[in-house]
Amino acid sequence: KKMTLKNLKFKQGSAEFLESSLTSLKLLLDFLILNEEVKIEIRGHVNSSLEESSNKVQKLSENRAKNTYIYLVENGVEKERLIYKGLGNTEMVYPDPVNTSQECANRRVEFIIID
């Protein structure tokens, strides 16, 4: 099952977390610390037009997932329990966003429990 990290936000066009993201990151960290057997895949997404399927879009989504991975590892989660990848703009929640809220929903990190 895919789960979106609510309130995990990035600066536009960047993989840098907004300060408001720390609560969501901490919740995921706490979950992984309490459930030592769980392994997850971290998936980064961007808000970008479907025509814009460039390496830049792909790399940005990967860097968003990677920054989440780095945060978890730096705070005690074993690397072997984590996989990360970027999905670019291939799974946008709103392919044609009409407001900021929809754009933010596209710009997200999800995780899947894989074991």
C-alpha positions in Angstrom: 0.0 0.0 0.0 1.3 3.5 -0.9 1.3 6.1 1.8 2.0 9.7 1.2 3.9 11.6 3.8 1.5 14.4 4.6 3.0 17.9 4.9 6.4 16.8 3.6 7.0 19.8 1.4 9.8 21.0 -0.8 10.9 24.4 -2.1 9.6 24.7 -5.6 12.0 23.2 -8.1 14.2 21.9 -5.3 14.8 18.8 -3.2 15.3 21.0 -0.1 12.7 20.4 2.6 10.6 23.2 3.9 10.9 23.7 7.7 7.3 22.5 8.1 8.4 19.0 6.8 10.2 18.1 10.0 7.1 16.8 11.8 6.3 14.4 8.9 9.9 13.2 8.7 10.0 12.6 12.4 6.8 10.6 12.3 8.2 8.3 9.6 11.4 8.0 11.5 9.5 7.0 14.7 7.5 4.4 12.8 10.7 2.8 11.4 12.4 2.8 14.8 9.4 1.2 16.4 9.0 -1.4 13.6 12.6 -2.6 13.2 11.6 -5.4 10.7 9.9 -3.1 8.2 11.6 -2.2 4.9 10.3 0.6 2.7 10.7 2.0 -0.7 10.7 5.8 -0.8 9.3 7.4 -4.0 9.7 11.0 -5.0 7.4 12.8 -7.3 7.3 16.3 -9.0 4.7 18.7 -10.2 5.6 19.2 -13.9 3.7 19.2 -17.1 3.4 15.7 -18.7 5.2 17.0 -21.7 8.2 17.9 -19.6 9.7 14.4 -19.1 13.3 15.5 -19.0 16.3 14.2 -17.1 15.9 17.3 -14.9 12.4 16.3 -13.8 13.5 12.7 -13.2 16.6 13.8 -11.2 14.6 16.2 -9.0 12.1 13.5 -8.1 15.0 11.1 -7.3 16.7 13.8 -5.2 13.5 14.3 -3.1 13.4 10.6 -2.4 17.1 10.5 -1.7 16.9 13.4 0.8 14.2 11.6 2.7 16.4 8.5 2.7 19.4 10.5 3.9 17.4 12.0 6.8 16.3 8.5 7.9 19.8 7.0 7.7 21.4 10.0 9.5 18.8 9.5 12.3 19.5 5.8 12.9 17.6 3.7 10.3 19.8 1.0 8.7 20.4 1.6 5.0 19.5 -2.0 4.2 15.9 -1.3 5.2 15.5 1.5 2.7 15.3 1.9 -1.1 14.6 5.1 -2.9 13.7 6.1 -6.4 12.3 9.0 -8.4 9.2 8.7 -10.5 9.4 12.1 -12.2 6.0 13.2 -13.3 4.7 9.7 -14.3 2.2 9.4 -11.4 0.8 12.9 -10.9 -2.3 13.0 -8.7 -3.5 16.0 -10.7 -2.1 15.8 -14.3 -3.5 19.3 -15.0 -3.4 21.1 -11.7 -5.6 24.2 -11.5 -4.5 25.5 -8.1 -1.6 25.6 -5.6 -3.1 22.8 -3.5 -3.2 20.4 -6.5 0.4 21.4 -7.4 1.5 20.6 -3.9 -0.3 17.2 -4.0 1.8 16.3 -7.1 5.0 17.4 -5.4 5.3 14.7 -2.8 7.1 11.7 -1.3 5.4 8.4 -0.8 6.5 5.2 0.7 5.6 1.5 0.3 6.2 -1.2 2.9 8.1 -3.8 0.9 8.9 -6.3 3.7 
